[in-house]
Amino acid sequence: MSPCRGAVLDNAIAHYYDRIQSALDHVREHGPAGDGAPEQRLPQLDDATREFFAVSGLASAFLGTHHGVRLILLDLMRNPGTRTTKTFASLVIVGRAVRHIRETGERLMLLTPSSANKATALRSAVLRAVDTGLVTRDQLRIACVVPEESVAKVWYSRLAADPALRERNPVVVHDGPGAAVKALAQEGAETCAAELRQVSGVRIWHTLDLDNYRAADTVRAFYEAEFLPLPDRGTRWHAHAVSSAFGLFGHHLGTRLLAAEPGAREAPPGYLLVQHLRTPDMVQDLHAGSAPPPYRRHPVSGLFVQNANPVFPAAAFDPHESIDPTFYTERPATAPRMSALIREQGGSGIVVSLHECLARYAQVRALVAQADVHLPADPQKLREWSLVMVVTGTLLAVERGLVRADEVVLHGSGSYDADDYTPLPPPTPSGPPDS
């Protein structure tokens, strides 16, 4: 094992079970009531539920210093069935569903829009609940709405291979703009839920709400407090490649709950948001709605370049490019809230380009290898760019003087390549994919 490797926690949800339940209680007490979702309660932690939560691993590693700033990787990608941080919230959501089904006898169908990773993680959690015997395939199901551009990122599993499971757990593909899947799922929940429940006795639970994610992501703060204590008089930021920043809101909730405990001392951390040029909305909101600077084509390299604003890429193949369809949310409702949080606690934002990610790829690959995280030698094999984006963005932010902290914890929220999974088949003219 690498000497840079920190503590490895194989089952973080079970380890912090009581704390996560307290976070769920907090969300219930301070959130809106009457949304029809199952109660914010986890099932009893017995052998079967421990096995169900067993893929919620966490680890950390010191990556060295960059221009005097210490870098630590928080590895949230240890579930081999997803390779993303969506594992944590998906397990907690399905855990709540399990308790509801056991206590009420009511059948549930989860409904989620997704750019791919939420769909993969929730489908994986539903399958684990069936396989561990917590529920039957008829008691719990899931329907996902994904944009066509992201279908190749949804992982194939027995939910697709088994005809009976495939029929009960559909993936619906939208051939229009990616962000439209959120409105489509919301419309489906509003127009179909009552009729479906009356006709079949199945309740639809539209799971996208932020409060369904925050409590689970408090595990990041709990792990940090236990295994990554901040040196005296130090300042720490947390960096994350974000679309709506659900994960950072969960971390923030965890820090608030910890701060309320007797003897708490650490100051609240700052946050560094990393986005791409297609949807830089959260970074723009943070920086007073600043628009991307004008780019000009370099006469020799052919790249689009600018040097007026260090928050945006210095060079890009396309000023409107998309690095990864994972980051598809336009004008996220969470942006003003995150901007206010960063202005209160500290932090910044940066937008990265594909050119910058490729230029730094070998450096990023060598850095994360110290944490036993492996990127393919050929970046063309990469299918999830979150990890590369956050490391590239942090390195550039440090170099450009955007980071005002002694230490940055980089949230490794997702990374997988073509060898890690089999994608769902693409949609056909006659209908949706065979999912």
C-alpha positions as CSV (number, residue, x, y, z in Angstrom):
1,M,0.0,0.0,0.0
2,S,1.2,3.5,-0.8
3,P,2.8,5.3,2.2
4,C,0.6,8.3,1.2
5,R,-2.6,6.3,1.8
6,G,-4.7,7.4,4.7
7,A,-7.5,5.6,6.6
8,V,-9.6,3.2,4.6
9,L,-13.2,2.8,5.9
10,D,-14.9,-0.1,4.2
11,N,-18.5,0.6,5.3
12,A,-18.9,4.2,6.1
13,I,-22.7,4.2,6.3
14,A,-22.7,1.4,8.9
15,H,-19.8,3.1,10.8
16,Y,-21.6,6.4,11.0
17,Y,-25.1,4.9,11.2
18,D,-26.4,6.8,14.2
19,R,-24.9,10.1,13.0
20,I,-26.5,9.7,9.6
21,Q,-29.9,9.0,11.3
22,S,-29.3,12.2,13.3
23,A,-28.7,14.0,10.0
24,L,-31.9,12.6,8.6
25,D,-33.7,13.8,11.7
26,H,-32.3,17.3,11.3
27,V,-33.4,17.3,7.6
28,R,-36.9,16.2,8.6
29,E,-37.2,18.8,11.4
30,H,-35.9,21.7,9.2
31,G,-37.2,20.8,5.8
32,P,-40.6,21.1,4.1
33,A,-43.3,18.7,5.2
34,G,-45.9,16.8,3.3
35,D,-44.0,15.9,0.1
36,G,-45.3,12.3,0.3
37,A,-41.8,10.8,0.5
38,P,-41.1,8.0,3.0
39,E,-40.0,9.0,6.4
40,Q,-36.4,10.0,7.0
41,R,-35.6,6.8,8.9
42,L,-33.2,4.0,8.2
43,P,-33.9,0.3,8.8
44,Q,-32.5,-1.6,11.7
45,L,-28.8,-2.3,11.3
46,D,-28.7,-6.1,11.2
47,D,-26.5,-8.5,9.2
48,A,-28.5,-8.1,6.0
49,T,-28.5,-4.2,6.1
50,R,-24.8,-4.2,6.9
51,E,-24.2,-6.3,3.8
52,F,-26.4,-3.9,1.8
53,F,-24.4,-0.9,2.9
54,A,-21.0,-2.7,2.5
55,V,-20.1,-0.9,-0.7
56,S,-20.0,2.6,1.0
57,G,-16.3,2.7,1.3
58,L,-14.2,5.9,2.0
59,A,-10.5,6.5,1.9
60,S,-8.0,9.4,1.8
61,A,-4.5,10.1,0.7
62,F,-2.0,12.9,1.0
63,L,-0.9,13.9,-2.5
64,G,1.9,16.3,-1.6
65,T,2.0,20.0,-1.9
66,H,1.5,22.3,-4.9
67,H,2.9,25.8,-4.7
68,G,2.9,25.5,-0.9
69,V,-0.7,24.2,-0.7
70,R,-1.2,20.7,0.8
71,L,-3.4,18.4,-1.3
72,I,-5.5,15.5,0.1
73,L,-7.7,13.2,-2.0
74,L,-10.9,12.1,-0.4
75,D,-11.8,8.9,-2.4
76,L,-15.6,8.6,-2.8
77,M,-15.3,6.1,-5.7
78,R,-14.7,2.8,-3.9
79,N,-17.9,1.0,-5.0
80,P,-16.8,-1.1,-8.0
81,G,-20.4,-1.2,-9.2
82,T,-20.7,2.6,-9.7
83,R,-17.3,4.3,-9.2
84,T,-19.0,7.5,-8.1
85,T,-20.1,9.2,-4.9
86,K,-23.7,8.7,-5.8
87,T,-23.4,5.4,-4.0
88,F,-23.9,7.0,-0.6
89,A,-27.1,8.9,-1.2
90,S,-28.5,6.0,-3.3
91,L,-28.0,3.5,-0.5
92,V,-29.6,5.8,2.1
93,I,-32.6,6.5,-0.2
94,V,-33.1,2.8,-0.8
95,G,-32.6,2.1,2.9
96,R,-35.4,4.5,3.7
97,A,-37.5,2.8,1.0
98,V,-36.8,-0.6,2.6
99,R,-38.0,0.6,6.0
100,H,-41.1,2.1,4.5
101,I,-42.0,-1.1,2.7
102,R,-41.5,-3.2,5.7
103,E,-43.6,-1.0,8.0
104,T,-46.4,-0.2,5.6
105,G,-46.5,-3.1,3.1
106,E,-46.7,-0.4,0.4
107,R,-44.8,-1.0,-2.8
108,L,-42.6,1.8,-4.1
109,M,-41.2,2.9,-7.5
110,L,-38.3,5.3,-7.3
111,L,-38.3,7.9,-10.0
112,T,-35.2,10.0,-10.9
113,P,-33.9,12.1,-13.7
114,S,-30.2,11.6,-14.2
115,S,-27.3,12.4,-16.5
116,A,-26.2,8.8,-15.8
117,N,-24.5,8.5,-12.4
118,K,-27.6,8.9,-10.2
119,A,-29.3,6.3,-12.4
120,T,-26.5,3.8,-12.2
121,A,-26.1,4.2,-8.4
122,L,-29.8,4.0,-7.6
123,R,-30.3,1.0,-9.9
124,S,-27.3,-0.6,-8.2
125,A,-28.8,0.1,-4.7
126,V,-32.2,-1.3,-5.7
127,L,-30.5,-4.5,-7.1
128,R,-28.5,-4.8,-3.9
129,A,-31.7,-4.5,-1.8
130,V,-33.3,-7.3,-3.8
131,D,-30.2,-9.5,-3.7
132,T,-29.6,-9.1,0.0
133,G,-33.3,-10.1,0.7
134,L,-34.3,-6.7,2.1
135,V,-37.2,-6.5,-0.4
136,T,-38.5,-8.4,-3.3
137,R,-38.4,-7.4,-6.9
138,D,-42.1,-6.5,-6.8
139,Q,-41.9,-4.4,-3.6
140,L,-39.2,-2.0,-4.9
141,R,-38.6,-0.7,-8.4
142,I,-37.0,2.2,-10.1
143,A,-37.6,4.3,-13.3
144,C,-34.9,6.5,-14.6
145,V,-35.2,9.3,-17.2
146,V,-31.8,10.0,-18.9
147,P,-30.8,12.1,-21.9
148,E,-29.8,10.3,-25.0
149,E,-26.3,11.8,-24.9
150,S,-25.8,10.0,-21.5
151,V,-27.2,6.5,-22.2
152,A,-23.7,5.1,-22.8
153,K,-22.7,6.2,-19.3
154,V,-25.5,4.1,-17.6
155,W,-24.1,0.8,-16.4
156,Y,-25.6,-2.4,-17.6
157,S,-26.5,-4.9,-14.8
158,R,-28.9,-7.6,-14.0
159,L,-31.7,-5.0,-13.9
160,A,-31.2,-4.9,-17.6
161,A,-30.1,-8.5,-18.3
162,D,-33.0,-10.3,-16.4
163,P,-36.3,-9.9,-18.4
164,A,-38.4,-9.8,-15.2
165,L,-36.2,-7.1,-13.6
166,R,-35.9,-5.2,-16.8
167,E,-39.7,-4.9,-17.1
168,R,-40.0,-3.6,-13.6
169,N,-37.1,-1.1,-13.7
170,P,-37.2,0.9,-17.0
171,V,-34.8,3.5,-18.3
172,V,-36.6,6.1,-20.3
173,V,-34.5,8.0,-22.8
174,H,-35.1,11.6,-23.8
175,D,-33.8,12.6,-27.2
176,G,-33.9,16.3,-26.5
177,P,-31.7,18.7,-24.3
178,G,-30.1,16.9,-21.4
179,A,-31.4,19.3,-18.7
180,A,-35.0,18.7,-19.8
181,V,-35.1,15.3,-18.1
182,K,-35.6,17.0,-14.7
183,A,-38.8,18.7,-15.9
184,L,-40.0,15.5,-17.6
185,A,-39.5,13.4,-14.4
186,Q,-41.2,16.1,-12.3
187,E,-44.1,16.2,-14.7
188,G,-44.4,12.4,-14.6
189,A,-44.4,12.3,-10.9
190,E,-47.2,15.0,-10.7
191,T,-49.4,13.6,-13.4
192,C,-49.0,9.8,-13.0
193,A,-48.4,9.2,-9.3
194,A,-51.9,9.4,-8.0
195,E,-53.4,7.2,-10.8
196,L,-50.6,4.6,-10.5
197,R,-51.1,4.4,-6.8
198,Q,-54.9,4.0,-7.1
199,V,-54.7,1.4,-9.9
200,S,-51.7,-0.7,-8.8
201,G,-51.0,0.3,-5.2
202,V,-47.5,1.4,-6.1
203,R,-46.3,4.7,-4.8
204,I,-44.0,6.9,-6.9
205,W,-41.2,8.6,-5.0
206,H,-39.5,11.3,-7.0
207,T,-36.1,11.3,-5.3
208,L,-34.2,14.3,-6.8
209,D,-34.8,16.7,-4.0
210,L,-31.7,18.0,-2.3
211,D,-32.8,16.8,1.1
212,N,-32.7,13.2,-0.1
213,Y,-29.0,13.6,-0.7
214,R,-27.7,15.9,2.1
215,A,-27.9,13.5,5.0
216,A,-26.0,10.7,3.3
217,D,-23.2,13.0,2.2
218,T,-22.6,14.1,5.8
219,V,-20.3,11.0,5.9
220,R,-17.7,13.1,4.2
221,A,-17.5,15.5,7.2
222,F,-17.7,12.7,9.7
223,Y,-14.8,10.9,8.1
224,E,-12.9,14.2,7.9
225,A,-13.4,14.9,11.6
226,E,-12.2,11.4,12.6
227,F,-9.4,10.8,10.2
228,L,-8.3,14.2,8.8
229,P,-7.9,16.6,11.7
230,L,-6.8,20.0,10.5
231,P,-3.4,21.2,11.8
232,D,-3.6,24.0,14.4
233,R,-4.1,27.4,12.9
234,G,-4.5,26.0,9.4
235,T,-7.2,26.8,6.9
236,R,-8.8,24.2,4.7
237,W,-10.9,24.3,1.5
238,H,-12.8,21.5,-0.2
239,A,-12.7,21.2,-4.0
240,H,-15.5,19.5,-6.0
241,A,-16.4,19.2,-9.6
242,V,-20.1,20.2,-9.5
243,S,-23.3,20.4,-11.4
244,S,-25.6,21.4,-8.5
245,A,-23.2,20.8,-5.6
246,F,-25.4,18.3,-3.7
247,G,-22.3,16.6,-2.3
248,L,-20.9,19.9,-0.8
249,F,-24.2,20.7,0.8
250,G,-24.1,17.3,2.5
251,H,-20.6,18.0,3.7
252,H,-21.7,21.4,5.0
253,L,-24.5,19.9,6.9
254,G,-22.1,17.4,8.5
255,T,-19.8,20.2,9.6
256,R,-22.8,22.1,11.1
257,L,-23.8,19.0,13.1
258,L,-20.2,18.5,14.3
259,A,-19.9,22.2,15.2
260,A,-22.9,21.8,17.5
261,E,-21.2,19.1,19.5
262,P,-19.5,19.9,22.8
263,G,-15.8,20.8,22.4
264,A,-16.0,21.6,18.7
265,R,-13.2,23.9,17.6
266,E,-12.6,23.8,13.9
267,A,-13.6,26.8,11.8
268,P,-15.9,26.1,8.9
269,P,-14.1,25.2,5.6
270,G,-14.1,27.0,2.3
271,Y,-15.3,25.5,-0.9
272,L,-13.8,25.5,-4.4
273,L,-16.3,24.8,-7.2
274,V,-15.0,23.3,-10.5
275,Q,-17.1,23.4,-13.6
276,H,-16.8,23.2,-17.4
277,L,-17.6,25.7,-20.1
278,R,-20.9,24.2,-21.2
279,T,-22.6,24.8,-17.8
280,P,-20.5,27.2,-15.6
281,D,-23.6,28.6,-13.9
282,M,-22.6,28.1,-10.3
283,V,-19.2,29.6,-10.8
284,Q,-20.7,32.6,-12.6
285,D,-23.3,33.1,-9.8
286,L,-20.5,33.0,-7.2
287,H,-18.6,35.7,-9.2
288,A,-21.5,38.1,-9.4
289,G,-22.9,36.6,-12.6
290,S,-19.8,37.3,-14.6
291,A,-20.0,36.1,-18.2
292,P,-17.3,34.1,-19.8
293,P,-14.6,36.5,-21.2
294,P,-14.4,36.9,-25.0
295,Y,-12.1,34.3,-26.6
296,R,-10.0,34.8,-29.7
297,R,-8.5,32.1,-31.9
298,H,-4.8,31.9,-31.5
299,P,-3.2,32.2,-35.0
300,V,-0.6,29.4,-34.5
301,S,-2.2,26.9,-32.1
302,G,-5.8,27.3,-33.3
303,L,-6.9,27.2,-29.7
304,F,-9.5,29.7,-28.3
305,V,-7.6,31.8,-25.7
306,Q,-8.1,34.6,-23.2
307,N,-6.1,36.2,-20.4
308,A,-8.6,38.6,-18.9
309,N,-10.2,36.4,-16.3
310,P,-8.3,33.7,-14.3
311,V,-11.6,32.0,-13.3
312,F,-12.1,30.8,-16.9
313,P,-9.9,28.6,-19.0
314,A,-6.8,30.3,-20.6
315,A,-7.2,28.0,-23.6
316,A,-9.9,25.8,-24.9
317,F,-10.8,23.8,-28.0
318,D,-14.3,25.4,-28.0
319,P,-15.6,28.2,-25.7
320,H,-18.9,26.3,-25.3
321,E,-17.5,22.7,-25.0
322,S,-18.8,19.9,-22.8
323,I,-16.1,17.8,-21.1
324,D,-18.6,15.4,-19.7
325,P,-22.5,15.2,-19.9
326,T,-22.5,14.4,-16.2
327,F,-22.4,18.2,-15.7
328,Y,-25.6,19.1,-17.5
329,T,-27.6,21.3,-15.1
330,E,-28.3,24.8,-16.3
331,R,-29.1,27.6,-13.8
332,P,-29.2,25.2,-10.8
333,A,-31.6,26.3,-8.0
334,T,-28.8,25.6,-5.5
335,A,-26.4,28.3,-7.0
336,P,-27.5,31.3,-4.9
337,R,-27.4,29.2,-1.7
338,M,-23.9,27.9,-2.4
339,S,-22.7,31.4,-3.4
340,A,-23.9,32.8,-0.1
341,L,-22.2,29.9,1.8
342,I,-18.9,30.5,0.1
343,R,-19.1,34.3,0.7
344,E,-19.6,33.5,4.4
345,Q,-17.0,30.8,4.8
346,G,-14.5,31.4,2.1
347,G,-13.8,29.7,-1.2
348,S,-13.9,30.3,-5.0
349,G,-14.7,28.8,-8.3
350,I,-12.9,27.9,-11.5
351,V,-14.0,26.7,-15.0
352,V,-11.7,24.2,-16.7
353,S,-11.5,23.2,-20.4
354,L,-10.8,19.9,-22.0
355,H,-7.6,21.2,-23.4
356,E,-6.4,22.0,-19.8
357,C,-7.5,18.6,-18.5
358,L,-5.6,16.9,-21.3
359,A,-2.5,19.0,-20.8
360,R,-2.5,18.1,-17.1
361,Y,-3.6,14.5,-17.6
362,A,-0.3,12.8,-17.0
363,Q,0.3,14.9,-13.9
364,V,-3.1,14.1,-12.6
365,R,-2.7,10.4,-13.3
366,A,0.6,10.4,-11.4
367,L,-0.9,12.3,-8.4
368,V,-3.9,10.1,-7.9
369,A,-1.8,6.9,-8.3
370,Q,-0.4,7.8,-4.9
371,A,-3.9,7.1,-3.6
372,D,-4.2,3.8,-5.4
373,V,-6.6,5.4,-7.8
374,H,-5.8,4.4,-11.4
375,L,-6.6,6.4,-14.5
376,P,-6.1,4.8,-17.9
377,A,-2.9,5.7,-19.8
378,D,-5.1,6.7,-22.7
379,P,-7.5,9.5,-21.8
380,Q,-9.8,8.5,-24.7
381,K,-10.8,5.5,-22.6
382,L,-12.1,7.7,-19.8
383,R,-15.9,7.9,-19.5
384,E,-16.3,9.9,-16.2
385,W,-14.2,13.0,-15.9
386,S,-15.1,14.3,-12.5
387,L,-11.8,13.3,-10.8
388,V,-9.6,14.7,-13.6
389,M,-11.6,17.9,-13.6
390,V,-11.4,18.5,-9.8
391,V,-7.6,17.8,-9.7
392,T,-6.9,19.9,-12.8
393,G,-9.1,22.8,-11.5
394,T,-7.4,22.7,-8.1
395,L,-3.9,22.8,-9.6
396,L,-4.8,25.7,-11.8
397,A,-6.7,27.6,-9.0
398,V,-3.6,27.3,-6.8
399,E,-1.3,28.6,-9.6
400,R,-3.6,31.5,-10.4
401,G,-3.9,32.7,-6.8
402,L,-7.5,31.7,-6.4
403,V,-6.9,29.5,-3.4
404,R,-6.4,31.2,-0.1
405,A,-6.0,28.1,2.1
406,D,-3.2,26.0,3.6
407,E,-4.8,22.8,2.5
408,V,-7.3,21.6,-0.1
409,V,-9.3,18.3,0.2
410,L,-10.2,17.2,-3.3
411,H,-13.4,15.2,-3.4
412,G,-12.9,12.4,-5.8
413,S,-16.5,12.1,-6.8
414,G,-16.2,9.9,-9.9
415,S,-13.9,8.2,-12.3
416,Y,-14.4,5.2,-14.6
417,D,-13.2,4.1,-18.0
418,A,-14.4,1.9,-20.8
419,D,-12.9,-1.2,-19.1
420,D,-14.8,-0.7,-15.8
421,Y,-18.3,-1.4,-17.1
422,T,-20.6,-2.4,-19.9
423,P,-23.0,0.4,-21.0
424,L,-26.7,0.0,-21.7
425,P,-27.4,-0.6,-25.4
426,P,-28.1,2.7,-27.3
427,P,-31.7,3.6,-28.1
428,T,-33.1,2.3,-31.3
429,P,-35.6,4.0,-33.7
430,S,-38.3,1.5,-32.6
431,G,-38.1,2.4,-28.9
432,P,-36.0,2.9,-25.8
433,P,-32.8,0.9,-25.0
434,D,-33.1,-2.7,-23.9
435,S,-33.1,-1.7,-20.3
